[in-house]
Amino acid sequence: MVSSFPLMRTASPLPDDQRAAILDAPGFGLHFTDHMAFASWTAEAGWHDRRVQALQPFSVHPSAAVLHYAQEIFEGLKAYRHADGSVWLFRPESNARRFRRSAERMRLPQLPEQDFLASIEALVRADEPWVPVATGEKSLYLRPFMFAAEAFLGVRPSRRVVYSVIACPSQPYFAPGGVSLWVSTSYTRAAAGGTGAAKCGGNYGASLAAQAEAERHGCDQVLYLDGVGEEACIEESGAMNLFLVTARGELVTPALGTILAGVTRDTVLTLAPELGLTPVERAVPLAELRAGLADGTVTEVFAAGTAAVITPVTDIKAEGYAFTIGGGEPGKVTSALRELILNIQYGRVADTHGWLRNVV
């Protein structure tokens, strides 16, 4: 297949022995591959200058619009090495569609989905030696992003935009065992009509104060509400979607609107019936969560995301109350969903939904 992102191979790739040492213990988001995908957009010429080139810094004018008005979006997905050495993406079409929706919300040009897919595939092929073996749930994390690069001061959509994809070998984002959540009554993540459903950097930058609050109370992540008081409903957990397992066999998650339409979230909802669960998307009042944890009608809580996959929630804390869930151990449903998703992603079970896309 001829890629629309031709490869301009770097003259100085990282030596094999250094790359092997990184792949042995890559961490998350610490080491980057030899190349990057790139494309430009201008109001006059549209999308052009597509290529895969050596990884290198950007040079932008101090007045570049992204630095002043945060006109920027990004995505996150992974490439997985299967046992036979082949490399696969998991549901990249869903990321391409969400990238377009985020661009529309932030008044950025919409990258054609075929270009999104071609750029990722071209980068993975160029840096295929960087895709780790599946030991320890390692993968190649891919970060497509787009930002306003026009040099001007003024509140309007940028007439020059840069698109790029970078990649880094990664291990699981969270340590095994689960996370604790702090219910924040000081900070909200989003509001109706805001940017909560867009994957833009401003959402994450604004979350850091709430994250610091959670850490001050001995918790790993923050649990956001859509308002104040017991009538408030739960939303996201940090950068992850939240799920509740009930004693009645329901798998409940907050409805979309002000939260991110996670690809892993949709995967979980699709797979739920295969594990005998009834998926339910609706508003979940904080009072209902507290009552369910107190009387045992909520049996498990977990978070889901591309980096986190499925992460058990073992503790939920707030001013005046605290709950330990399932004795602080991952629940059976949580563990089963996590294992099933990983088995599909790494090719250990049949992909009956057509979610995998072969790259190499």
C-alpha positions in Angstrom: 0.0 0.0 0.0 1.3 3.5 -0.9 1.0 5.8 2.0 -0.1 9.4 1.7 2.5 10.1 4.3 5.8 9.3 2.6 8.7 8.3 4.8 11.8 10.6 5.0 13.8 8.2 7.1 16.1 9.7 9.9 19.8 9.5 9.3 20.4 8.9 13.0 18.1 6.3 14.6 18.7 5.3 18.1 21.2 2.4 18.2 19.6 -1.1 18.6 21.1 -1.7 22.1 19.8 1.6 23.5 16.4 1.0 22.0 16.3 -2.6 23.5 17.2 -1.2 27.0 14.3 1.3 26.7 11.9 -1.4 25.6 12.8 -3.5 28.6 11.4 -0.9 31.0 9.8 1.9 29.0 7.6 3.5 31.7 4.9 5.7 30.2 5.5 8.8 28.1 9.2 9.0 28.8 10.9 7.7 25.6 10.0 8.5 22.0 10.5 6.8 18.7 12.8 7.9 15.9 10.1 9.5 13.7 7.0 11.6 13.7 4.1 12.1 11.3 3.5 15.6 10.1 1.0 17.6 8.0 0.1 21.3 7.6 -3.1 23.1 7.0 -3.7 26.7 5.8 -6.9 28.4 4.9 -5.6 28.9 1.4 -4.1 25.5 0.6 -6.0 23.1 2.9 -4.1 20.0 4.0 -0.7 19.5 2.5 3.0 18.6 3.2 2.1 15.2 4.6 5.1 13.1 5.6 6.8 11.0 8.2 10.1 12.5 9.2 12.8 12.4 11.9 11.4 13.3 15.4 12.4 16.9 16.0 11.2 20.0 17.9 8.7 22.5 16.5 9.7 26.1 15.9 6.8 28.5 16.5 6.5 32.2 16.7 6.0 33.6 20.3 2.6 34.8 19.1 1.5 31.4 17.9 -2.2 31.1 18.6 -1.9 27.9 20.6 0.2 29.6 23.2 -2.3 32.3 23.9 -5.8 30.8 23.1 -5.2 27.0 23.7 -6.7 26.1 20.3 -5.4 22.5 20.4 -6.7 18.9 20.4 -5.2 15.4 20.7 -5.9 11.7 20.7 -4.4 8.6 22.3 -4.4 5.0 21.0 -2.0 2.0 21.0 -0.3 -0.4 18.7 0.0 -4.0 20.0 2.5 -6.7 19.1 0.8 -10.1 18.7 2.5 -13.5 19.4 3.3 -14.0 15.7 5.2 -10.7 15.5 2.5 -8.8 13.7 1.4 -5.3 14.8 -2.2 -4.2 15.2 -4.2 -1.1 16.1 -7.3 -1.3 18.3 -10.4 0.6 17.0 -8.4 3.5 15.4 -11.4 4.5 13.3 -13.2 5.5 16.6 -10.2 7.8 17.4 -10.4 9.3 14.0 -14.0 10.1 14.4 -13.5 11.6 17.8 -10.6 13.7 16.5 -12.9 15.2 14.0 -15.5 16.0 16.6 -12.9 17.6 18.9 -11.7 19.7 15.9 -15.2 20.9 15.2 -15.7 22.0 18.8 -12.3 23.8 18.9 -12.8 25.4 15.5 -9.9 23.6 14.0 -9.9 22.1 10.5 -11.2 18.6 10.4 -8.5 16.1 9.3 -10.0 13.5 6.9 -10.3 10.2 8.7 -8.3 8.4 6.0 -5.4 10.8 6.7 -5.6 10.2 10.4 -5.4 6.4 9.8 -2.7 6.7 7.1 -0.5 8.9 9.3 -0.6 6.5 12.2 0.0 3.4 10.1 2.9 5.1 8.3 4.5 6.1 11.6 4.1 2.6 13.1 5.6 1.0 10.0 8.6 3.4 10.1 9.2 2.7 13.8 8.0 -1.0 13.9 11.1 -2.1 15.9 9.9 0.2 18.7 6.7 -1.8 19.2 7.4 -3.9 22.4 6.6 -7.6 22.8 3.4 -8.1 24.9 5.2 -9.1 28.1 4.0 -7.0 31.0 1.2 -5.4 28.9 3.7 -3.3 26.9 2.5 -1.5 23.8 3.4 1.5 21.5 1.3 4.5 22.6 0.4 6.9 19.8 -0.4 10.5 20.3 -1.9 12.3 17.3 -2.4 16.1 17.9 -3.2 19.3 16.2 -2.5 22.9 17.2 -3.0 26.5 16.0 0.3 27.7 14.6 -0.6 31.1 13.0 1.4 34.0 14.4 -1.2 36.6 15.5 -2.9 38.0 18.5 -6.7 38.0 18.3 -9.5 35.7 19.3 -10.5 33.9 16.1 -9.7 30.5 14.6 -6.2 30.1 13.4 -5.5 30.2 9.6 -2.5 27.9 10.0 -2.5 24.6 11.8 0.0 21.8 12.4 -0.9 18.1 12.7 1.5 15.5 14.0 1.7 12.0 15.5 4.4 11.0 18.0 4.9 7.6 19.6 6.4 6.1 22.8 6.7 2.6 24.0 4.7 2.2 27.2 3.9 0.1 30.2 0.5 0.2 32.1 -0.3 3.8 33.2 -1.3 2.7 36.7 0.4 0.2 39.0 -1.5 -3.1 39.6 -4.0 -3.2 42.4 -6.2 -0.2 41.7 -6.6 3.4 42.5 -8.3 5.5 45.2 -10.6 8.5 44.3 -11.2 11.8 46.1 -14.7 13.2 45.5 -14.0 16.9 44.8 -16.6 19.4 45.9 -14.2 22.3 45.0 -13.7 21.7 41.3 -15.8 20.6 38.4 -14.5 19.3 35.1 -17.0 20.6 32.6 -20.5 22.0 32.1 -23.2 21.7 29.6 -22.1 23.5 26.4 -18.5 23.4 27.4 -15.5 21.5 26.1 -15.9 18.4 28.3 -16.7 16.1 25.3 -13.7 17.4 23.3 -10.2 15.9 23.9 -8.4 19.2 24.2 -5.4 20.1 26.4 -7.2 22.8 28.3 -9.5 20.2 30.0 -6.4 18.4 31.3 -4.5 21.5 32.4 -7.5 22.7 34.3 -7.7 19.3 36.1 -4.3 19.7 37.8 -5.6 21.7 40.8 -8.2 19.0 41.5 -5.6 16.3 41.1 -3.4 18.1 43.6 -6.4 18.3 46.0 -6.8 14.5 45.7 -3.2 13.9 46.4 -3.3 16.1 49.5 -6.0 13.7 50.8 -3.9 10.6 50.1 -5.8 9.6 46.9 -4.5 8.7 43.4 -7.2 10.4 41.3 -10.1 12.8 41.6 -13.8 11.9 41.1 -15.6 14.8 39.5 -19.2 15.8 40.0 -21.4 17.9 37.8 -22.4 20.3 40.6 -22.4 20.7 44.4 -24.3 18.8 47.0 -25.9 15.3 47.2 -28.0 16.0 44.2 -24.8 16.3 42.1 -24.1 13.5 39.7 -20.7 11.7 39.2 -18.9 12.3 35.9 -15.3 11.3 35.2 -12.5 9.9 37.3 -9.5 12.1 36.4 -8.8 11.2 32.8 -10.9 8.1 32.8 -14.6 7.1 32.4 -16.2 5.6 35.5 -18.3 2.3 35.8 -20.3 0.8 38.6 -21.2 -2.9 38.9 -24.4 -3.6 40.7 -25.7 -6.6 42.6 -28.5 -6.8 40.0 -26.0 -7.4 37.2 -26.1 -3.9 35.8 -23.0 -2.1 34.5 -23.8 1.6 35.0 -21.8 4.5 33.6 -22.6 8.3 33.4 -24.3 9.3 30.2 -22.4 11.3 27.6 -22.8 15.1 27.2 -20.2 16.7 29.3 -17.8 13.8 29.5 -15.5 12.3 27.0 -16.8 9.5 24.7 -14.0 7.1 25.6 -13.2 4.3 23.1 -12.5 2.0 26.0 -15.8 3.1 27.5 -17.7 2.1 24.4 -15.7 -1.2 24.2 -16.8 -2.0 27.8 -20.4 -1.3 27.1 -20.3 -3.4 24.0 -18.7 -6.4 25.8 -20.9 -6.2 28.9 -23.6 -8.5 27.6 -21.0 -11.2 26.8 -20.3 -11.3 30.5 -23.9 -11.4 31.5 -24.2 -7.7 32.4 -26.8 -5.2 31.4 -25.1 -2.0 30.2 -26.8 1.2 31.5 -25.9 4.8 30.5 -27.6 7.4 32.8 -27.1 10.1 35.4 -25.8 8.7 38.6 -26.3 10.9 41.7 -23.6 11.0 44.3 -26.2 10.1 46.9 -27.0 6.9 44.9 -23.3 5.9 44.7 -22.9 6.5 48.5 -26.0 4.5 49.3 -25.0 1.7 47.0 -21.5 1.4 48.5 -23.0 1.5 52.0 -25.6 -1.3 51.5 -23.7 -3.4 49.0 -25.9 -2.8 46.0 -22.8 -1.4 44.2 -20.4 -4.2 44.3 -17.5 -3.0 42.1 -16.2 0.3 40.7 -13.6 0.7 38.0 -12.3 3.3 35.6 -11.6 2.8 31.9 -9.4 4.6 29.4 -6.8 3.9 26.6 -3.8 4.3 28.9 -5.5 2.8 32.0 -7.3 0.0 30.1 -9.5 -1.2 33.1 -8.3 0.1 36.5 -10.1 -1.1 39.7 -11.2 1.6 42.1 -10.6 0.3 45.6 -11.4 3.4 47.7 -13.6 6.4 47.4 -13.1 9.2 49.9 -14.5 12.7 50.6 -15.0 15.1 53.4 -16.8 13.2 56.1 -16.9 9.7 54.6 -14.8 7.0 53.1 -15.6 3.6 51.4 -13.3 0.6 50.7 -14.7 -1.4 47.8 -14.5 -5.2 47.7 -12.0 -5.3 50.5 -9.6 -3.2 48.5 -9.1 -6.0 45.9 -10.1 -5.9 42.2 -13.6 -7.4 41.7 -14.4 -10.4 39.5 -16.3 -8.4 36.8 -13.5 -5.8 36.7 -10.9 -8.4 36.3 -12.9 -10.4 33.7 -13.5 -7.3 31.5 -9.8 -6.3 31.8 -8.6 -9.7 30.8 -11.1 -9.9 27.9 -10.1 -6.5 26.4 -6.4 -7.2 26.7 -6.9 -10.6 25.1 -8.6 -9.0 22.1 -6.0 -6.3 21.8 -3.1 -8.7 21.9 -4.7 -11.3 19.6 -5.1 -14.0 22.2 -8.8 -14.5 21.5 -10.9 -14.0 18.4 -11.8 -10.4 17.5 -15.5 -11.0 16.7 -16.3 -7.2 16.5 -13.8 -6.3 13.8 -11.9 -3.9 16.1 -8.3 -4.8 15.2 -6.6 -3.2 12.2 -3.4 -4.9 10.9 -0.4 -2.5 10.3 2.7 -4.7 10.0 
